[in-house]
Amino acid sequence: MSSENSPSFFHSLRFRYGLGLAFFLAVAGYFLWQEHEAHILGNLPLVLILGACVGMHFFMHGGHGGHGSHHDGSGKGDK
């Protein structure tokens, strides 16, 4: 096996494993949906409300980097 064929061999091998993993996850997701559809749809309003709370916390809070420092941008008190 020459060095010219190595990258395409590993690329095709990664593609095959990725394709196999995608197929496995699709089949597993299908069977999980079939078995638990009533439970998922029954709790959907609660999941959506909790998801909205988490989403508002992350997107409207501005992250967790600026809690302790309240700079006004004037340069006073900067260290």
N, C-alpha and C positions, 0 to 999 in steps of 0.2 A: 504494500500500500504506500503510495507516494504522498508527499506532503501537500501536493495539489488537490488530492482527493479528500484529505482529512476534514477541512472545514465543511464541505458539502455533506460528507458522511455524518458528522456530528449535527449539522443543521437538520438533516432529514431525520436523524434519530430523535432529536428534540421535538421535531414536528410530529413524529409518530406518537411519542409519549404524550405530547400535549393533546393530540387528537383523541387518543385513548382516554385520557383524563377527562376531557370535555364530554365524551360519550358516556363515560361512567357517571359523571355528575348529573348529566341530563336524565339518565335512567333512574338514578337514585332520587333526584328531585321529583320526577313523575310519580314514583311509587310513594314517596313521602306525601305528596299532594293528595293522591288517591286515598291514602289511609287517614289523613288528618284534616281533610277539607272542612268538615263540619266544625272542628275545634278552631281552626284558623279563622274561618269566616265568622264564627260566633264571637270571637274575641277581637275582631277587627276594629270596632269603635274604640276600645281601650288602647289597642296598639297605636292607632292613629293619634289619639290624644297624647299619649306618652311620647310618641315620636315627635309631635309638634313641640312639646315642652323642651325636649332635648335639642331639637333643631333651633328653636329660638334662643336657647342658652348659648349654643355654639356660634350662631350667626349674628346675634344682636349684642352679645356680651363683649365681643371684640377679643376673645382669647383670654388667657390667664397671665399675660406678660406684664400688664400695666396696672395691677391692683394697688401697689404701694406707692407709686410715684405719680404725683399730680403736677406735671410741669405745664406752665402756661406758655412756654415757647420763648420767653424773654431772655433766657440764659441765666437768670438769677438762681442761685442755689444748685446749679449743675456742678457736678464733681468730675 
